Amino acid sequence: MIEFNRDNWINGLWKQNPGLVQLLGLCPILAVSTTMVNAVSLGVATILVMALANLGVAILRNFIPYEIRIPVFILVIASLVTVVDLLFNAYLHGLYLVLGIFIPLIVTNCIVLARIEAFAAKNNPVASTFDGIAQGIGLLWVLAVLGAVREFLGSGTLFGGIDLIIPEASAIKLLGDDYPGFLIAILPPGAFFALGCLIAAFNWLNLRKHEHKPAPATPVSTDATTAEA
């Protein structure tokens, strides 16, 4: 059993980011990130499911037989996704219709099942809940950046569809009414290009960080010191 600490947060948000490093859950990442609002909404739903699923499995882990653990994990995830799906339908019906099948598909999202198997099934409930939140936030910021870039290039706006969540709010027009739009940015090929550029930028930042990291000090040879004396 391990405790959840600062390194676990860094792994979830950056070093082992589920969207940029592990490349899990690419189907919803590419399909839903046409606007920032859609992307963030799915990210929030995924965080809820991951945190609660990790908590539930961590509590029950000592009572789940090893041979049937995967079906039980999926049953727990499916129950929580059903609750989240019904909540979206009841309180955010317009957004529920836009996200469509991708809320129920959280059940099959590899990120959720992978974290349960790798972490929640072996650790205490508190650490497992924080792990689900950290990994979920890692996915959320990738979705948010991808959605913002695609919406900006495709429509010249930000927060399009915010009225589905806040009825009085409206999208921010950044490029004026005469902007013709860049259609490919909001089509599936644009999603692949945008994600590829985001991964390239992520790797470039990591390389720069390693280049500027000071080299470890060379240990002084005891034999050489003794010989000089």
Protein Blocks (a to p, Z undefined) as FASTA:
>chain_A
ZZddfklmmmmmmmmofklmnopaklmmmmmmmbfklmmmmmmmmmmmmmmmmmmmmmmm
mmmcfklmmmmmmmmmmmmmmmmmmmmmmmmmmlmmmnmmmmmmmmmpmklmmmmmmmmm
mccfklmmmmmmmmmmmmmmmmmmmmmmmmmmmnopahihklmmmmmbccddfkojklgb
jfklmgmklmmmmmmmmmmmmmmmmmmmmmmpccddddddfklmmmmZZ
